[in-house]
Amino acid sequence: MNKSFSRIHARQRRICELIAQGGECSVEELSQTLGVSSMTIRRDLQALEQQGQIVRTHGGATLGYRTVFEFDFLKKVRLNLPAKEAIARAAVEILQNCSSVMLDGSTTTLAIARHLRGRTGLTVITTSLPAAGELQHEPGIEVLLPGGYLRPHCPDLSGAITEMNLADLHAEVAILGADAIDEKGYVYTNPPDTTDTLLRMAASADRVYIAADNSKFGRRGLRRYGRLTQWAGLITDNRTDPRFLEALRKLGVQILIGEIR
């Protein structure tokens, strides 16, 4: 039974990949490519439509919006995943006694959102649709989306409306991602249009932590949005170069390290 379920799941995943590549596929095309009957493909498409993965068309299917986001975003989610999980475990310890937290749209903070499952008495303010989706059915967690425009090719919110609403909100802690951190502790983001949103989140929190895995250090990005010394600290993993971390400590940066398992 498990092997049969695994085959079905793998085939349905492949169907989504083929539709993503072509934009739309017919039942006949999928049947020939995968070497199964048209009836089997139709059953798979029905199941995928119920999951919100695809939208049925006349004689075929196209991707649902959820899956369009998924294919682009999951590439980033899977990069250095053990390090992100280690950071998430460390971050959750910081949040033990917090009643409110802001999470940006980075894939590292998405990992943190997953590790918040089971918490009670917590409000999560996030610009990330995937993070909101991870927590929306948690009975002990209230999820607040600040609104705004959905960024192209990325499932998070930004823009003037987002920033205006964030200015009226408050959280005990904000945890923000980074695309790069240089040797002087400056923090960078690569999509420059997200900078104002990140700064607004930082300004709306009592304490700000930057969450960055080992691949982000010793680099620079397109736009600098702050320095580690102005915030509560850095959360990283134990594969980050210890010499780099020591240099940051000498600047006065507080560092929390998650252990990769």
FENVEN-V417514 format. One record per residue. RES is the residue in one small letter. OMEGA is omega in whole degrees, 0 to 359 (none if undefined). D_LAST is the distance of its C-alpha to the last C-alpha in Angstrom with 2 decimals. Layout:
res: <RES/RES>
omega: <OMEGA/OMEGA>
d_last: <D_LAST/D_LAST>
This chain:
res: <m/n/k/s/f/s/r/i/h/a/r/q/r/r/i/c/e/l/i/a/q/g/g/e/c/s/v/e/e/l/s/q/t/l/g/v/s/s/m/t/i/r/r/d/l/q/a/l/e/q/q/g/q/i/v/r/t/h/g/g/a/t/l/g/y/r/t/v/f/e/f/d/f/l/k/k/v/r/l/n/l/p/a/k/e/a/i/a/r/a/a/v/e/i/l/q/n/c/s/s/v/m/l/d/g/s/t/t/t/l/a/i/a/r/h/l/r/g/r/t/g/l/t/v/i/t/t/s/l/p/a/a/g/e/l/q/h/e/p/g/i/e/v/l/l/p/g/g/y/l/r/p/h/c/p/d/l/s/g/a/i/t/e/m/n/l/a/d/l/h/a/e/v/a/i/l/g/a/d/a/i/d/e/k/g/y/v/y/t/n/p/p/d/t/t/d/t/l/l/r/m/a/a/s/a/d/r/v/y/i/a/a/d/n/s/k/f/g/r/r/g/l/r/r/y/g/r/l/t/q/w/a/g/l/i/t/d/n/r/t/d/p/r/f/l/e/a/l/r/k/l/g/v/q/i/l/i/g/e/i/r>
omega: <180/179/179/178/180/179/180/180/180/180/180/176/179/177/178/179/180/178/179/181/185/183/177/178/176/177/182/179/180/180/181/182/185/177/177/184/176/178/179/179/180/177/179/180/178/179/180/177/178/178/183/183/183/174/181/174/179/177/181/183/171/183/168/184/181/184/174/176/187/185/177/188/184/176/179/181/186/179/176/185/178/178/179/178/178/178/181/179/178/182/181/177/178/188/184/185/181/176/180/179/173/177/178/185/182/179/177/178/172/176/178/179/180/182/176/178/180/178/175/177/183/171/178/175/185/173/185/176/176/178/177/179/178/190/190/181/177/185/182/184/172/181/181/174/184/181/181/182/174/183/179/175/180/187/173/188/177/178/186/180/177/183/179/180/177/180/180/182/179/175/177/183/168/175/186/177/179/174/180/175/183/187/177/178/176/185/186/171/182/173/184/183/178/187/183/177/178/180/179/177/180/182/184/182/176/180/181/174/173/179/184/179/188/182/188/189/180/182/173/179/183/184/179/181/176/179/184/183/181/184/186/180/181/173/180/182/188/173/175/182/182/178/178/180/179/177/178/178/179/176/181/181/174/187/173/185/174/182/176/183/none>
d_last: <30.91/27.20/28.09/30.92/28.87/26.30/29.28/30.78/27.64/27.24/30.95/30.94/28.09/30.21/33.21/31.57/30.65/34.27/35.71/33.57/34.91/38.50/38.75/40.50/40.95/43.64/43.23/45.11/42.86/39.71/41.44/42.51/39.21/37.12/39.83/40.17/43.13/44.09/43.86/40.19/39.51/41.44/39.42/36.18/37.65/38.76/35.30/33.74/36.51/35.83/32.19/33.48/32.05/35.49/39.11/41.78/44.69/47.93/46.94/43.29/40.46/38.82/35.46/35.15/34.18/30.82/29.89/31.37/28.93/26.08/26.60/26.79/24.05/21.43/21.58/20.29/17.79/16.01/15.98/12.70/11.17/7.37/8.89/11.15/8.89/7.43/11.18/12.29/10.73/12.42/15.48/16.03/16.47/19.19/20.86/21.19/24.90/25.78/28.22/27.99/25.66/26.32/23.87/25.00/24.70/21.71/18.86/16.40/18.53/18.62/14.91/15.92/18.85/16.89/15.04/18.56/19.77/21.45/22.58/26.30/28.81/27.03/28.65/26.62/28.75/27.41/28.93/26.38/27.71/24.37/22.96/26.23/25.97/22.58/24.20/27.83/27.94/26.15/29.12/27.95/27.25/30.01/29.31/31.72/32.26/34.57/36.37/37.50/37.40/34.75/33.69/34.59/31.79/29.21/28.79/29.25/32.33/34.19/37.71/40.43/40.24/36.52/37.12/40.19/38.46/35.47/38.10/39.31/35.94/33.96/30.40/28.98/25.96/25.44/22.14/22.98/21.33/22.53/23.34/23.82/24.03/26.45/26.93/29.20/26.74/28.53/26.66/27.73/27.83/29.05/31.05/33.74/34.98/31.93/32.56/35.07/32.89/30.01/32.55/34.07/30.82/30.22/33.81/33.50/30.69/30.95/27.66/25.86/22.31/21.27/17.82/17.09/14.29/14.69/17.22/19.68/20.80/24.03/25.63/28.32/28.97/32.21/32.72/31.72/31.38/30.59/29.23/26.29/28.82/30.61/27.74/25.66/22.61/19.72/16.17/13.85/10.49/10.08/11.25/14.51/17.39/18.01/21.72/21.74/20.11/22.64/25.43/24.48/24.43/27.89/29.01/28.06/24.93/22.68/19.00/15.97/12.55/9.29/6.19/3.80/0.00>
